[in-house]
Amino acid sequence: MVTLPPDFIAIKYPGYFWHSKEKKLYSMKVSGVLHPLSGPAKPNRFNYFIEGYTVSVKGRRRRLTMDYLTGLKAKDSVIPVEKV
């Protein structure tokens, strides 16, 4: 069982966690260590004038807006385990 500190909230994409107090996005890789992502990106014409983070999900870029991230509520979640 994986237990995260209470300030971390799992987002809709596995492996990424929002720290509600620091207002930063973290990534958990295979090592099991949380690493902060750089950002958030400032709004500009290349990111459609959206402030937020860009993450990779199965090799595809996904944009997470600051509105979405700051609106997350803490709840219990399960980290999926892939069967080999």
N, C-alpha and C positions, 0 to 999 in steps of 0.2 A: 504494500500500500504506500502511496506517495502522499506526503503531507507537506503543504506549502505554508509559509507564514500567512497570517490572516489578512494581510493587506493585498495579497495577490488574487486576481480574478481571472479565471480562464475565459478566453474569448472564443468565438465560433470556430476558429481554426486551431487544430491541435498543435501543441508545442509552443504557443505564444500566450503570455500572461501579462495582464495590465496591473501595474502597481498603483493603487488608488491614491496613496499619500504623495508619492513622488511625481505622479502623472507621467510615468515612463512605461514603455513597452519592453518586455523582456522575452528572450527566446531560450528554450530549453533544448539542447542538442543531446546527442547520444550519451555524452558523459554524465548527464543529469545535473549539470551546473547551469544556473540561470545567468544569462549574459544580457546586459542592456543594449538595445538597438540605438543606433545614432538617429537623431531626429528630435522632434518631428520636423518634417520638411515644411519650409515656408511656402505659402501659396505663390505659384507662378504659372506662366502659360504652358509649361511642360507637364504639370500635374493637374491641369484643369482648374487652377485656382483653388485647390483644396488643401487645407492644412491637415497633416496627419502623417501616418507611416505607410510605407510600402513593404509588404511581406511577400514571400514566395510560398505558394501552396501547390505541391505536386508540380513544380517547375513553372507555374503561371503566377504572374504578378497580381496581387490584390491590394487595393487601397483601403486603409482603415482611417476614417475621418476622426478628428478629435471629438466631434459631437457624439459619434458612436461610442468611442472609448470612455469618455467622461460620463456617459449615461449608463454604463454597466453597473449592475447591482451584484453584490457578493452573494454567492449561493454555492452549495456543494456540487461538485462535478467529478466525473470519472474520466481518467485518462485512458483512452482506448489502447489495447494491446493487440498487436497484429500476430495472428497465429502462423507459425512457420510450418 
